[in-house]
Amino acid sequence: MDFIQKIERVFRTFSHINREDAENILLQLSPTFQDVEKLLTTPQDLEYGRNVIFKNELFEVLLIFLPHFSKTLVHDHGFSSGWIYVVDGSVLNLLYAKEKDGVKYERNEYYQEGELFSVEGDTTHAMYNPSLSATVTLHIYSPPLGTGQVYKPHE
């Protein structure tokens, strides 16, 4: 059974998820770099590769590929909650506070291979790969993404 089939099988049993469910799902999937390697996309117009590998009316699952020293845009997730699992490498989750005229950096959290963190819809963040090696993360969102916003941080 390939990785996409595993995801489809797991998500057939859920109508909604919370952090505990997300942790259980990720334990069931036990994603490794070898599982997702063929599903990774290289950066095109952005610093990172992004591939939606599963989506239905309740959930969206995607892979992010961050080459060395690359980052995502500063963004939120609208009405979606998300759980991010570090499949390979390490990542800094850069957290921002919303202000009238944009966002301001607050702090960061460091995660490495095998660790999980969550982002609520109102969490404004960017992910940064601080290493010489690539980073791969697996994301689960519920409901699927669609109403998030991208921000330009204060310089």
Backbone bond lengths (Angstrom), bond angles and torsions (degrees), N, CA, C in turn:
res aa  C-N    CA-C-N  psi(-1)  N-CA   C-N-CA  omega(-1)  CA-C   N-CA-C  phi
1 M - - - 1.448 - - 1.532 108.55 -
2 D 1.352 116.68 128.90 1.457 118.67 179.69 1.535 110.52 -83.12
3 F 1.326 115.83 173.35 1.457 121.10 -173.27 1.527 112.10 -63.75
4 I 1.316 118.30 -40.27 1.472 121.16 178.96 1.526 110.15 -61.90
5 Q 1.315 117.83 -42.27 1.469 121.35 178.09 1.527 111.10 -62.54
6 K 1.329 117.09 -38.76 1.470 120.98 176.58 1.530 110.13 -60.75
7 I 1.330 116.24 -45.39 1.463 120.50 -179.90 1.525 110.59 -62.08
8 E 1.319 117.01 -47.06 1.469 120.43 179.59 1.526 111.01 -59.14
9 R 1.319 117.37 -42.60 1.465 121.43 179.80 1.525 111.22 -63.57
10 V 1.329 117.25 -44.76 1.466 121.10 -178.28 1.524 111.04 -65.09
11 F 1.332 117.85 -45.20 1.457 119.79 -174.35 1.526 113.66 -75.44
12 R 1.317 118.39 -12.53 1.467 120.77 173.69 1.524 111.65 -65.42
13 T 1.341 117.35 -22.35 1.469 120.99 -174.47 1.526 113.41 -94.29
14 F 1.336 118.87 0.28 1.462 121.71 -176.62 1.520 111.55 -120.49
15 S 1.344 115.61 141.61 1.459 120.31 171.86 1.526 110.43 -108.32
16 H 1.325 117.39 -18.79 1.459 124.16 172.17 1.529 107.24 -159.27
17 I 1.333 116.88 163.73 1.458 119.91 178.99 1.523 110.90 -139.58
18 N 1.329 114.89 154.34 1.457 122.58 171.97 1.527 106.96 -124.16
19 R 1.325 117.81 -172.75 1.473 120.26 -176.43 1.528 111.20 -59.71
20 E 1.320 117.52 -43.69 1.468 120.34 -179.98 1.530 111.13 -61.73
21 D 1.339 116.33 -42.60 1.470 120.20 176.68 1.527 110.59 -61.23
22 A 1.346 116.02 -45.10 1.471 120.25 -179.15 1.525 110.43 -60.13
23 E 1.334 116.50 -42.89 1.466 119.68 177.77 1.525 110.80 -61.71
24 N 1.331 116.65 -43.19 1.468 120.49 178.58 1.519 111.74 -64.09
25 I 1.326 116.44 -40.95 1.468 120.61 178.28 1.525 109.58 -61.03
26 L 1.322 116.11 -46.88 1.461 119.72 -178.16 1.527 111.52 -66.00
27 L 1.342 117.14 -33.16 1.467 119.80 174.22 1.524 110.71 -67.03
28 Q 1.323 117.16 -39.94 1.469 120.66 177.18 1.523 110.80 -63.46
29 L 1.334 115.66 -42.69 1.460 119.66 -178.46 1.526 111.98 -74.33
30 S 1.327 116.37 -35.75 1.480 122.45 -175.90 1.525 111.48 41.96
31 P 1.333 117.63 58.68 1.463 119.26 -175.13 1.531 112.40 -66.42
32 T 1.303 114.97 136.08 1.462 122.23 174.02 1.521 108.13 -119.95
33 F 1.314 115.73 166.72 1.462 119.72 177.21 1.529 110.46 -58.12
34 Q 1.334 116.84 -39.38 1.465 121.13 -179.69 1.530 111.26 -63.77
35 D 1.337 117.33 -34.50 1.466 120.98 177.83 1.525 112.35 -63.37
36 V 1.321 116.24 -37.93 1.465 120.06 -170.56 1.523 114.50 -107.85
37 E 1.306 117.49 -6.76 1.463 121.71 -173.63 1.530 112.82 -51.66
38 K 1.324 117.32 -44.91 1.469 121.15 -177.77 1.530 112.52 -73.40
39 L 1.331 116.87 -12.88 1.460 121.52 -178.79 1.530 112.67 -95.76
40 L 1.327 117.58 -6.29 1.458 121.50 -177.00 1.522 110.83 -74.68
41 T 1.314 115.50 143.48 1.459 120.43 174.31 1.524 108.39 -114.47
42 T 1.308 115.40 141.46 1.455 120.03 178.84 1.525 109.27 -82.80
43 P 1.316 116.64 158.06 1.470 119.60 -179.52 1.528 112.08 -58.01
44 Q 1.311 115.86 140.15 1.466 122.33 175.86 1.530 107.92 -114.46
45 D 1.334 116.63 -84.46 1.464 121.50 -178.52 1.525 112.62 -93.35
46 L 1.324 116.65 -12.34 1.458 122.63 -178.55 1.525 109.52 -114.44
47 E 1.331 117.11 175.28 1.468 121.24 178.05 1.525 112.03 -74.31
48 Y 1.316 117.39 -11.92 1.458 121.74 -172.70 1.523 110.49 -131.74
49 G 1.337 115.14 160.10 1.453 120.93 174.40 1.518 109.50 -95.87
50 R 1.326 116.81 144.07 1.469 122.43 -177.57 1.514 108.03 -138.58
51 N 1.350 116.76 127.48 1.448 120.67 -179.32 1.530 110.00 -138.17
52 V 1.337 116.64 117.42 1.469 121.16 173.71 1.519 106.49 -78.34
53 I 1.334 116.64 116.27 1.461 119.98 -176.01 1.525 113.36 -102.98
54 F 1.343 116.74 -11.93 1.461 120.80 176.17 1.515 107.99 -159.13
55 K 1.340 115.84 139.99 1.463 119.76 176.93 1.512 108.75 -157.15
56 N 1.328 115.42 134.23 1.459 121.11 169.40 1.522 107.11 -137.74
57 E 1.316 118.40 -166.24 1.461 119.98 -176.43 1.527 113.04 -70.85
58 L 1.346 117.86 -15.53 1.462 121.67 -176.56 1.528 114.42 -108.28
59 F 1.325 117.32 -30.06 1.464 121.56 -171.07 1.520 111.92 -138.05
60 E 1.333 114.17 155.31 1.453 121.27 171.50 1.525 106.80 -137.03
61 V 1.330 116.19 134.01 1.459 122.00 179.56 1.522 107.49 -123.36
62 L 1.324 116.01 128.61 1.459 118.37 179.93 1.517 111.68 -140.12
63 L 1.303 114.43 160.66 1.456 122.85 176.12 1.518 109.03 -112.94
64 I 1.326 115.57 137.26 1.460 121.77 173.57 1.526 107.49 -115.84
65 F 1.327 115.23 131.33 1.462 122.50 176.48 1.527 107.60 -113.15
66 L 1.343 115.76 113.58 1.462 121.55 179.95 1.526 109.45 -109.03
67 P 1.333 117.90 105.72 1.463 119.07 174.19 1.541 109.93 -61.42
68 H 1.309 117.23 170.45 1.467 120.12 -178.22 1.530 111.16 -55.81
69 F 1.334 114.13 137.61 1.468 124.45 177.94 1.533 114.02 56.42
70 S 1.313 117.82 30.28 1.472 120.49 177.60 1.526 109.65 -107.45
71 K 1.334 115.43 165.78 1.461 119.71 -178.40 1.527 110.53 -146.22
72 T 1.326 114.74 159.63 1.457 120.23 172.87 1.525 108.25 -84.60
73 L 1.299 116.32 171.87 1.454 121.51 171.79 1.529 108.55 -71.42
74 V 1.317 117.20 156.89 1.472 121.41 173.19 1.522 106.30 -75.75
75 H 1.334 116.31 126.38 1.456 119.78 -172.82 1.523 111.77 -155.05
76 D 1.336 116.02 167.18 1.462 121.34 167.81 1.521 107.54 -121.09
77 H 1.318 117.38 -177.53 1.462 121.28 -174.54 1.522 113.06 -119.31
78 G 1.331 116.54 20.99 1.458 119.26 176.91 1.515 111.46 59.14
79 F 1.316 116.59 -122.00 1.459 121.86 -178.50 1.523 112.73 -94.85
80 S 1.311 117.56 4.32 1.466 121.43 -175.97 1.520 111.78 -92.73
81 S 1.326 115.16 144.70 1.463 121.78 168.38 1.514 107.03 -102.48
82 G 1.314 115.87 147.18 1.458 119.27 -176.90 1.507 112.74 -136.28
83 W 1.323 114.50 153.36 1.462 122.96 176.78 1.511 106.56 -129.65
84 I 1.317 115.66 127.25 1.460 121.75 -172.74 1.521 108.34 -119.21
85 Y 1.331 115.62 126.06 1.460 123.08 -178.76 1.525 108.08 -113.93
86 V 1.329 116.30 128.28 1.462 120.58 179.10 1.527 108.10 -83.46
87 V 1.322 115.40 106.16 1.465 121.66 -178.76 1.519 110.53 -75.98
88 D 1.333 116.41 -41.32 1.464 120.93 -176.11 1.519 108.75 -151.90
89 G 1.328 116.66 138.27 1.456 120.88 177.30 1.513 112.51 88.42
90 S 1.332 115.39 -151.36 1.463 121.86 -179.42 1.530 108.43 -145.01
91 V 1.331 114.49 160.50 1.464 119.23 -176.77 1.527 109.77 -147.91
92 L 1.312 115.33 143.11 1.460 121.78 168.65 1.522 107.13 -98.76
93 N 1.316 116.26 124.15 1.455 121.78 174.18 1.529 105.80 -92.15
94 L 1.323 116.80 106.17 1.463 122.71 -176.87 1.521 108.65 -88.94
95 L 1.326 117.41 118.38 1.459 122.24 -175.18 1.522 110.72 -103.28
96 Y 1.335 115.52 138.82 1.458 123.28 -175.83 1.516 110.33 -125.03
97 A 1.340 115.88 152.81 1.462 122.66 173.46 1.517 108.20 -103.43
98 K 1.325 116.44 135.80 1.467 120.68 177.28 1.522 109.25 -77.30
99 E 1.331 114.90 137.45 1.456 122.08 175.78 1.518 108.23 -130.04
100 K 1.324 117.02 171.56 1.464 120.93 -178.08 1.523 113.17 -53.56
101 D 1.325 116.28 -41.84 1.458 120.28 -173.70 1.527 113.45 -109.14
102 G 1.329 118.00 24.65 1.465 120.90 178.34 1.517 111.92 142.68
103 V 1.311 115.56 -145.75 1.459 120.25 179.49 1.528 109.63 -132.26
104 K 1.328 114.74 155.19 1.458 121.38 -179.36 1.528 108.54 -128.18
105 Y 1.333 116.18 133.01 1.462 121.46 179.11 1.528 110.18 -59.48
106 E 1.359 116.22 136.08 1.468 121.98 178.00 1.520 112.47 -112.52
107 R 1.335 116.96 -54.72 1.464 120.66 -174.32 1.521 109.23 -166.19
108 N 1.337 115.53 175.01 1.464 118.84 175.20 1.515 110.28 -133.43
109 E 1.309 114.44 160.35 1.460 123.18 176.29 1.521 106.92 -127.26
110 Y 1.324 116.46 138.84 1.460 121.16 -177.29 1.530 109.60 -105.96
111 Y 1.336 116.20 131.82 1.464 121.63 178.15 1.519 108.74 -132.36
112 Q 1.323 115.18 147.41 1.461 119.71 178.97 1.521 110.15 -129.47
113 E 1.308 114.89 176.33 1.461 122.43 -175.93 1.531 111.72 -44.68
114 G 1.346 114.56 130.05 1.459 121.13 178.39 1.512 114.72 89.57
115 E 1.344 118.13 -4.25 1.462 120.61 -179.37 1.528 110.56 -99.19
116 L 1.323 114.10 155.79 1.460 123.38 -175.08 1.525 108.92 -126.14
117 F 1.340 116.51 139.84 1.461 120.00 170.60 1.518 108.84 -140.42
118 S 1.325 115.47 163.28 1.462 119.22 -176.43 1.517 110.56 -120.62
119 V 1.320 114.96 156.36 1.462 123.24 174.59 1.526 107.85 -135.61
120 E 1.307 115.38 126.77 1.456 120.38 175.40 1.521 107.96 -87.34
121 G 1.310 116.65 167.36 1.454 120.65 -177.75 1.515 113.60 -54.35
122 D 1.344 116.97 -37.68 1.460 119.16 -177.20 1.533 112.86 -87.39
123 T 1.330 118.07 -0.75 1.467 120.44 174.77 1.522 108.24 -69.32
124 T 1.321 116.13 125.41 1.462 120.43 176.43 1.515 106.33 -107.35
125 H 1.331 115.91 122.69 1.465 119.29 -172.85 1.517 111.41 -154.99
126 A 1.323 114.27 171.45 1.457 123.75 168.84 1.520 105.45 -140.15
127 M 1.308 116.49 154.68 1.463 120.67 175.63 1.520 108.13 -111.00
128 Y 1.325 115.70 136.26 1.458 122.05 -177.34 1.527 109.68 -129.33
129 N 1.315 116.17 132.87 1.459 121.37 175.40 1.528 107.79 -92.51
130 P 1.338 117.59 109.34 1.463 120.15 -175.26 1.526 114.46 -87.85
131 S 1.324 117.90 8.48 1.467 119.58 -170.94 1.527 112.99 -116.35
132 L 1.329 114.74 174.10 1.463 122.23 176.74 1.524 112.33 -80.40
133 S 1.329 116.92 -11.99 1.466 122.19 179.32 1.522 109.85 -101.29
134 A 1.314 116.06 160.10 1.468 120.57 177.08 1.525 110.32 -72.72
135 T 1.320 115.21 155.45 1.464 122.68 175.29 1.521 108.37 -121.34
136 V 1.337 115.72 140.18 1.456 121.93 176.51 1.524 108.07 -126.23
137 T 1.333 116.76 129.55 1.457 121.58 177.28 1.527 109.95 -125.44
138 L 1.331 115.64 145.60 1.461 123.47 176.42 1.520 107.35 -109.71
139 H 1.338 117.53 128.02 1.456 123.17 -175.21 1.525 109.90 -117.30
140 I 1.330 115.29 137.27 1.463 122.04 172.48 1.523 106.66 -120.00
141 Y 1.334 117.45 125.38 1.456 121.71 178.62 1.526 110.17 -122.75
142 S 1.343 114.10 141.01 1.452 120.00 175.50 1.526 108.16 -144.59
143 P 1.321 119.42 125.12 1.458 125.97 -9.83 1.525 110.46 -66.33
144 P 1.330 117.66 174.44 1.461 120.21 178.39 1.529 111.15 -54.30
145 L 1.314 116.08 153.28 1.467 121.55 179.99 1.526 110.31 -63.61
146 G 1.313 115.02 158.10 1.454 117.58 176.79 1.510 113.63 171.45
147 T 1.328 118.28 -26.56 1.467 119.39 -175.44 1.520 112.74 -117.22
148 G 1.322 118.10 15.85 1.460 121.08 -179.48 1.511 111.93 -72.09
149 Q 1.326 115.00 169.37 1.458 121.39 -178.22 1.526 109.40 -131.67
150 V 1.331 116.34 145.93 1.458 123.15 175.08 1.522 107.63 -101.25
151 Y 1.337 117.33 140.01 1.450 122.91 -176.44 1.522 111.73 -122.24
152 K 1.314 115.09 153.72 1.458 121.05 171.13 1.524 106.42 -105.06
153 P 1.336 117.62 115.13 1.467 118.75 -178.69 1.522 111.65 -71.03
154 H 1.344 115.25 156.82 1.469 120.38 173.55 1.516 108.44 -62.49
155 E 1.293 116.94 139.60 1.474 120.23 179.33 1.512 110.13 -77.42
